[in-house]
């Protein structure tokens, strides 16, 4: 069992590690050669240019301005200058609400920490029960600060019960206010948005097969019959996996061509050459530029044939489509109602925004989705219990006294003072962190196998799996496994009536392990996040060996985004630890506060300067955050109830029974009060926006606006050196195209794809989503900037 000295050693190691990471970051970020690694967000928005331009050779790599080294910590105040509204404009609502979770943690736990330390620590430490327990029970100085040190049947338990009520009321109050604020922010954000394709579009799955009719004909007939006044058009989805593989090959060849052309421009006296054999190691030497041009030309012919094959093959069209309507009201009615008397057919839901679509999963047959979800559920269940093995091993490290009894030959090494403090105070948390490192990636793969069609949904599902894993393994597994190991001797040598008492006393004893875990994961781990050591190394390796063009350099920046599948469950674990141990072992709370404050500062900096979110879910994850904090409250109440039952507190324990009932009632109220704002789109608001738009823009051509919003990736093209070929859908005009090209959308009225005689190209979605500026004057004006990142400028009143 770790002592206060062991915790001190762990704190020293983690503080030094975190400071070293911060110092390294502060120095590395001001070097010109690292500018794209630590400020990629500003490069993407076009607001920053490379500081390496127009400098001498040394200054391109090293910052020679001495003054910047004297102010190397100015990133901290700079991260706090941007207001919340500016963060929403700069990074989106998801990022702003994510930061509010850390502020919520501080709002909840700062008052709780003050009260718990001032009231419960004196109450616990003055009892002295642990000094009278049997010597076989392993204890530490920290346990004497916990509820374990209070004598059975003591009247002191009324302090713990009273504070549990107070902490629950305070937490629920803060959750209510935050849910209200986030719901208000979401409504204002949606109201400020200009016209968006997803506002008019639903995704339809499990379209039934009708003999003698194509999928497009079936979709057209169904929606013209059932939504005659609102249906506008649809875009079919193709299974084009082979085509995508060829496109990736073409992109690689194009990169090599760009590289050799740039090389020739720099040294025009010598044309670049290459050997045609394996990896360019042998074979005849040829002109590199002509070699890659010829290969691209041949591949373009293959792509043309493959595309024609896809559009002519009815089997390539999947029973899925993006159906667009001529109003938001029509889309809302379709997305939120049952379309067929058979509830398994014509399944409709709001379409994700185009950049949020996970195209691969659209090809999954609907009948297999239930089977996939069942198999993944069983796999996750097995994975959770498989991980109990390494978790048990980690917990054995947390109690070296017990390990010495099992393996006496390790005693000479373990008894060394520094080694002992290091193993008990630092290694368990580090080992657990390592075991959890690959888990989010595995869970994300499982979520993709389940068949969800939006990246935002995939990340929320992976986050849910990771949360359950953290709850069972990291929290409950650490308590149960650790208790079984360290109390095995006591269990075998005491009467059965004493076992519940031993378990009750042992639960708070795991606080020492969780303190070490918080310091490793929440202190040093967060500091490593801002250092970005892995992206830094990868960027420079790519820059040295793989980057051939400016486009490659932009890709090498790899800004990433907020890792919701991992960060949200970890956040919820800290809420759980804080709520459970607030009454049981209050000394843990200051470590939680340091995490919330430090992580808020770090992630604020990363969101402003680094992360580039791939989608905007408009804070759709908040109901899950709220529900899991409520679950943490319930767990804390039930654990305290079980703990007090072992303390023979018959007079005080029944007072806790009503607390879970009140908490569940509060959760139910919040669910009915706020959750509809995150699940449904009110018809009243949809109609109001439609009327407003028809008034302000009576000549709007919505058909043209929605024509290629959800164009399948096989019809995207990118700008080449000679020309840009656009693939568009037109409902009124027909041009000379492949015979079955019209099947990409509804044939009545016909949708036609415009082709040029040149080899196929692909239309890229913009590298950054469109920018919208909302002016709340009457009537509102919408300014559309198609080449900028989203900017939603609106005014609202939300409590900080």
N, C-alpha and C positions, 0 to 999 in steps of 0.2 A: 504494500500500500504506500503510495507516494506521500511524503511528508511535506511540511511547509518549505523545508530546504530544497527538496526535489522540485517543487513548483517554482521556487525562486530560480533554480538553475535553468529550468525550462523557459521561464519568462526572460531571463537574461539572454539565452540563446536565440529565442524568437525575436526579441527586441533588436538585438545586434544584427540578426539576419534581415529583418525588415528595414532597419536603418541603412544597411549596406545596399539593399535593393534600391531604396529611395535615392541614396547618394549616387549610385551608378546611373540610375535613370536621369537624375538632374544633370549629370555631366554628359551623358550620351545624347540627350535630346537636343542640346545646343550645338552639336557637331553637324556641319553642313551635309556630310555624307549620310547621316541618319535621319535627315529631315522628313523624307517620305515615309519612314517607319513610324515616327511619333506624331505626324500631322497629316495622315492620309485623307482625313475627312475634308480638309480645306483644299487639297489638290483636286478631289473629286468635284467639289462645288465650284472650282475655278477661282477661288479667292486667294490662292497662294501659289507662288512660283518658286522654282528651285533656287535656293541661295547660292548654289554652286556656279551660277552663270556670272560671267564677267568678273571672275576672280583669278588670281594667280594660282599656280599649281598647288601649293601647300594649302592655301585658303579654301580650296575646293573640298578638302578632306577634314581640316582641323580649324576650329574657331579660334582666331587670333585676337579677338576682342577681349581684353582682360576684364572689362567691366561686366560682361555677361557672366563671368565665373563668380563675381562677387554677389550677384543676384540670382544664383542658380536655383534658389527655392521659390522664386516668384510664381511658379506654376500653381502653387496652392491658392494665393489670393486671386489669381486669374481665373481659376476654376470656379470661384464663388461669385464672380461678377455678373455672369449671365443670368438674367431673371428666368423664372419658369416659363413665361410666355415666349421669351426668346429661345429657350431650349425647344419648345414645341415647334416654333418656326424652323429651327435649325435641324432638329433630329426627329421630330414627330411626337405624337402623344404617347406611344408605347414607351419611349425612353423617359419622358417626363414622369409618367406614372410609376415606372420602375424605380426611379429615384425617390419617389414619395414613399415607397415601402420602407426605405431606410429611415426616413424622417418619422414615419409611423412607429418604427421600432424605438427610436429615441423618445418620442412622446409617451409611449407606453412604459418604457423601462426606467427612465430617469426618476420619476416620482416613486416608482416601486422600489428602486434601489435605495433611495434615501430612507424611505419608511422601513424597509426590511433591515437595513444595517443599523438604524437607530433603535428599532424596537426588538427585532427577533434575535439579533446577535447577542445582546445582553441576556435575553430570556434563555437562549440555548446554552450559553457558556456557563451560566451560573448554576446549572443543575448538576452536572458531573456524573451522569449515569454510566458512561462508558468505562470509567475507572473501576466500577464494581462488576463489570461483566467478566465472563470466563476468559482466560488468557488465550484460549484457542482462537478466539475471534480477532482477526487482524483489523486494527483501527489506525487512524492517523490523527494529527493535530487538527486537520480540517474537519474531521468528523465531530470533533468537540464543539465546532461552531454550528453544527446542524441540529435538526430536530431529533436525531438519534441520541443526543446527549440529555434529552428531557426524560425525566423519570416516568414510568407508567402510572396511569391514573392521576397524572398531575393536572392541576387547574390551569397550568401554563398553556395547555393546548387551546384554551379559548383565545389566546393571542393569535395563534396560527390560523384558527378557523375565522376569526374576525378579519384578519388581513386577507385571507383567501376570498372572502366575500367582497372586501374593498377592492382587491386587485381585479376580480372578475367584473365588478361594476365599472371600474375605470377602463378596462380593456374593451368592454362592450361599448362604452360611450365613445371611445376613440375610434373603434371600428365603424360605428354608425356614422359619425361625422365624416370619416374618410370615404366610406361607401357613397355617401351623399355628394361629397366633393368630386369624386372620380366620375360618378354618373353625370353630374353637371358638366364637368369638363368634356366628357364624351359627347353629350348632346350639343354643346357649343362647337366642338370640333366638327361634328357632322354638319351642323348648320352652316359653318363657314366654308365648307367645301364647295367648289364649283362643280360643274357637271362632271360626273365620273362614270365610266362604262359599267362598273359593277352596280351602280344605282338602278340601271335599267335591265340588268341581265340576271337570269337564273341558270343554274346548271341542272340539267335533266339527266337522270340515270335510269338504267334498266328499261330502255325503250323496247317494247315488245316487237318481235319479228312478225311481219305480215307477209304471207306468201304473195309473190308477184309485185311487191312494192319495195322500193329502196328505203333505207333508213330515213333519208331526207324527205321522201314522199310521206312516210308515216308521220314524221314530226310535223310537217306542214299541215297535213290533214287534221291531226289531232288539235293543234293549237288554233287553227283557223275555225274549227268547229266549236271549241270550248272557250276560246278567248278571241272572238271575232273582231272586237273593237280595239283590242290592245296589242295583239300580236304583231310584231314588226318583221323579224327575220331570225335566222338561226345559223350557227356555224357548227358543222360536224367535226368530229375528232377522229383522226386517223391513227392507225398503228404503224408507225414509221421508224421502228427501231433500227432496221438496216440502213435506212436513209440517214439517220442521225449519225451512225458509225462512219459512213462515207463523208459526212460533213466534217466530222472531227479530223479525219485524215486530210481533207482539203485544207482545213485551217492550219494544220501543221506544215503542209507544203507551202502555203502562202507565207507563213512566218519565215521559212527558210529562204523563199524568194525575196522577201523584204530585206532580210539580213544581207544577202549577197548583193542586192542592188545598192544598199547603203554602203557596203564595203567597197563597191566599185566607184561610187561617187567620191569617197574619200581618197581612193587611190586609182584614178582613171588610167594611169599608165599600165595597169595590169588587171586583166579580167580574172575574177575568181574561178577556180576549177575544183572538181571533186572526182573521186574514184567511184565507179558505179557498183562496186561489190559490197559485201556485207559490212555495214557500219562505216563504209568508206575506207576500208583497210586494204582492199585490193580491187582489181579490175581496171578497165580502161579509164583514162582521165578525160573528162568532158567539161565543157563550159557550164558552170553552175547555174547561171541565170537562164540560159536556154534549156537546160535540163529540167529545172523546176517549172518553167513556163509550159513545156511540152507535157509534163506529167499532170499539171493542173488542167490543161486543155483536154486531155484524155479523161480525166476524172469528171470534168464538167459534162462530157457526153454520157458517162455512166450515170451521173446524177439525173440528167434529163430523162433517160430511159427509166430509171428507178422511180422518179416522180410520176411519170406517165403510167407506169405499172400500178402505182398506189392509187391514183385517182380513178383508174379504170376498173379496179378490182373492188366489187361491192363488199367483199369480206374484209377489206382493209378499213372500212368505215365502222367505227365502234358504236354500240347502242348508247352513246352518250352525246350530248350536244349542249352548246351554250345558246340559250334562247333569249332574244332581246325583245323588249316591249317599247311602245311609243310613249310610255309615261312611267314614272316611279310608282304611281299608284297601281298600275297593271302588274308591274314586276312584284310589288309587295303582296298583292292578292295571290299571285301564282306561287311565290316562294313560301308562303305561310299557310297554304291550304292543301288538302288532299286532292289529287287530280283524278284518281280513278277509283272505282268501287273495289278494285283489287289493290290493297294497300302496298303490295310489293312491286307494282308497276308505276311508271311515270313518276318517279320520286324526284321532287323538286326541292331545291334549297338555294339560298343566295349564292351567286357565283363569287369566288374570291377575286380580289383585284388581279389583273393580268400577271403582274410580277410575282404573285403569291401562289399561282397554280403549280402544282407538282404533276407535270404532264404524264410521267411514266405510269402513275397509278390510275389514270383514266382508262387504261387498257385492261384493267383487272375486271373479269366478269363479276357481275353483282352477286351471282349465286355463290361465289367462293368467298365473299367478304365475311359472312358469319363463321364459316369454317376457319378462315384465317384468324379472326379475332379469338375464337375458342383456342386454337393451337397456341397463339401468342400468349394468351392468359395462362395456359398451363405451363408454357416455357418460362414466363416471368415468375410464376409460383415456384417452379423448380430452381430457378436461378437465385431467388431470394434465400432458399434454404441451402443451396450449394455454397453460397457465400458465408454461411454460418461457420464453415470450417476455418477459413482464414480469420474471421472475426473472433472465433474462440481462441485462436493462437495469439492474436493481438492482445486479447484480454489477459492471457496468461503472462504476458510481459508486464502488464500493469501491476502484478503482485509478485514480486521477486522473492518475497519470503516464502510464499507457497511454492514457487518454482524451485527454491533451494531444497525443500523437503522432497520434491519429486526427483530432482536431479542434483544430488549433493556434490557431484564432481565439478559443477560450475561455481561452487561457493567461493573458491579463491579469487576468481575473476570478478564475481558479482560484488564481493565485499569491498573492493576498491571504491573509495568514497565518490570520486568523480564519475566513475563508470556506473555505479549504482544510481546516482542522481540522474545521469544522462539517460539510462535505460528506463527508469521509472517516470521521469519528468518530461522526456522529449520523444523517445522512440515509439511508444504506443500510438500517439497521435500521428506521427509521421508515417508509420506503417499502415495505419488505416487509410490515410490520405492516398498512399500509393495504391492500395487495393481498390480504391474507388476511382482511380484515374481513368481507366478505359470504360467504365460502366456507362456513362452517358452516351458514348458512341454506339455501344451495343444496343442500348434501349432505343436510340433513334432508328437504328436499322430495323428493330422489331416493329416500331411504329409504322415505318414505311411498308413493311410486309402486310400490316393490317389493312392498308388500302386507302388511307385518307388522301384527299386530292388537293389539300392546301398546305403549304409549308407552315403556316401559323398553327393549323390544327395538329400537324405532325409534332411540332415542338411542344404544344400543350399536352399531347398524349404522352410523349416521352418524359415530360416534366412530371406528370402524374405517376408514371411507373417509378421514376427515380425517387419521388417523395415516399411512396409506399416502401420502397427498398430502404431508404434512410430511416423510416419509422421503425420497420421491423428489425433490420440488422444493426444499424448504427445506434439507435436508441434502445429499443426493447432488447435486442440481441446483446448489446453491451451490458445491460443490467442483469438479464437472466443468466447469460453465459458466465459473466464474471462472478455472480453470486454462487453458481453451481461449483465453480472451481475453488474459490477461496473458502467456501463454507462446507466442503465435502466432509472434512474431518468432523466438524461440529454436527452435521446431519447424522453421521453414523454413531455418534456417542452421546446422543441426547434423546429424551423422550419425544414422541410424536407431537405432543402438545406444545413443545418449544420451537418446532420448525417454523410456524407462521411468524413468531416473534423474531426469529433470526433473519428471515427474509425481510420483514419490515424494517429492521435495523440496517440491513445491508443495502437497501435501495439508495439511500443518500450517500453511501460510501463510494459510489461510482462517480460522484461529483469531481473527484480528483482527475479521473480519466477525461471527463468532458472538458475540464479546464485546460488540460494539455492539448486536447483536440482543437479547442477554440483558438488557442495561441498559435498552433501550427497552421490551421486552415484559415482562420479569420484574421490573423496578424501577418505572419510571413507569407501566407498564400495570397492575400490581397496585395501585398507589396510586390510580389512577383508578377501580378497581373499588369501593373503599370509599367514594369520594366520591359515587358514584351520581348523577353530574351529569345524565345523560339522564332517569332516572326522576324526579329532582327537578324538572326543567323541565316534564316531561309532567304530573306530578301537579298543579303549580300552574296550568298551562294548563287542564287538565280542571276543576280546582276553580273557576276563574274563569268558564269558558264552558259546560261540559258537566254538571257535577255539579248535580243537582236534588234528590236525596234522600240519606239516610244510606247506602242501599244503593249508590248511585253513588259515594259517597266511599270506601266500602270497596273497590270495584272499582278506583278510581283509584290506590289505594296501590301496586298492582302489585309485590308483594314479589319475585316471581321465585323461582328455585331454583338449585341448583348446576347450572351449564351443562355437564353431562357431555360432550356431543358436541364441545365446544371445549376445556374445561379438561383432560380426560384425555389427548387427543393432545398438547397442549402440554406437559403434565407428562412424558409419555413422551419427547418431544423433548429435554427437559432431562436426563433420565436418559441418553439416547443421547449427547448432547454431552459430558456428564461422563465417561462410560465410555470414549468414543473418545479424548478429549483428555487423560485422566488420565496416560497414558504419553507421548503425542505432544507436547502443549503444556500442561504442568501449571498454568501461570499462569492458565488459564481457570477452574480449580476454585474459587477464592475467589468469583468472580462467581456461580457456581452456588449456593454455600452461602448467599450473601446472598438469592438468590431463594427458596430453600426456607424459610429462616427467616422472611423477610418475608411470603411468601405464606401460610405456616401461621398467622401472627398475624392477617392480614387475613381469611382465609376462616373462621377460628374465630369472629371477631367477627360476620361476615356470617351464618353458620349459626345463631348464638345469637340474633341480633337482627333479621335481615332475611329470610332465605330461608324459604320455606314449600314443602317438597317435595310434588309432586303425586302421588307414588306411593312405595311402599317395595318395592324389589327384593331386600332382604336381602343386599346386597353381591354381587349376581349378576355385577357387572362385574369382580370381583377376578381371576378366572382370565385375563381379557384383559390386565389390568395386568401380572400376573406373566409372561405369555408375551411381552409386548412388551419388558419389561426383559431377559428372556433373549435376545430377538432383538438388543437393543442390545449385549449382551455378545458375541454371535457376530459382529456387524458390527465391533466394536472389535478383536476378535482377527484377523479376516480382513484388515482394513485395516492393522493392524500387521504382519501377515505379508507383505502386498504391499509395504509401505513398506520393511521390512528387506531384501526381495529386491532392491530397487534400490540398497541400500547395500553389496552384495557381502558380506553377512554369512552366508556359506555354512556356517560352523561353528555359528552360533547360531540361524539361522532355523528349521531342522528341529525345534527344541525346541518351537515353537509349534503344530506340526501336530496334536498330540494334544489341545491345549486345546479346540478346538471339539467334538471327539468327547466329551470329558468333560462339557462344558457341555450338550450335547444329551442325554446319558445322565441327567444330573441333572434336566433338564426333563421327560424321560419319566417318571422316578420320581415327581416331584411331581405330574404329571398323573394318574398312576394312584393315588397316595396320597391326594390332597386333592380333586381335581376332582369325583368322584362326589357329594360333599357339596353341590356347587353345581348339580348336574344332575338328581339323582334323590332321591326320598323313600323311605327304607328302610321296607319292609313291617313289619319288627319294631317300629319306632317308631310307625308308623301304628296298628298293632294295640294297642300299649301305651296310646296316647292314647285310643283308642276304649274300651278296657276301663275306664280310669280315669274317663272321662267318664260312662260308663253306671253306674259305681259311685257317683260323686259327685252325678249328676243323673239319676236313673232315670226321671223323668217328663218328660224333654226332648222337646219337640215340634219335631223337626228339620224337618219339612215346613213348618211355619209360619215357622221361622227362615230357610229357603232360598227361601221363596215368591217374594219380589220382589228377591232379592239381585242378580240379573242382569236385572232388568226392563228391557226395551228403552226407550230415551229417549222414544219416542212415548207411553208410558204413565206417564211421570213427571208430577207436577203440583207446582205451587208454591202456597204459601199466599197467598190473596188476602184482600181486606178482609173479605168476608162469611163465607167458609168455606174449609176445606181438604178437597179431594176426594182420597181415597186410592184408588189402583188396586192391587188385590192379587189374588193367585192363590190359589184355594182348591181343594184336591183332593177335598173331600168334599161341598161344598154348591154349589148352583147358584142363581143369581138371574136376574132378568129383564135380559137383555143382548142386544146385537146377535147375530144368529144364528151368525156365524162367529167370535165373539170367543174361543171356546174354543181356537182354533187357535194362540193364543200359547204353548201348552204341550201336553203330551201329552193327547189326547182320552180315553185309557183308562188309569187313571181320569181323568175330565174335569178340566181346569183351566178355571176360569171367572173372568172379569174383573168386578169389582164396579163398576158405573157408578152415578152419580147422575143425576137428570134435568137437572141444570144443565149448562151448556156445559163442554167438557172442560178439565181442568186437568192439570198435570203434577207428578209427585212428584219433588222434588229429592232427590238424594242429599245427605246432610248436608254442610254447608259444610266440616266437618272430620271426619275419620274417627273411629270409636269409640275410646274409651280402655280399655286393658286393664291391670289391675294384677295381677301374679302374686306370690303369697306362697309361697315354697318350703318351707313346713312340710308335714307329712305328715298327711292328703293335701293336695295343693295346692288353694288356693281361688282362684277367679276372680271378680273384681269388674268388672262391665261398666258403663261410663259412656258412654252413647250420644252425648252432646253435646260431648265433649272431644276434643282431638287425641290420637293414640295415645301411650300411656305404658306402656312395658314395664319393669317394676321387677323385676330379677332380680339374682342374685349369681353371679359367676363369677370365676375367677382367670385373668387374662391378663397376660402380661408387658407393661409399658409400652413 
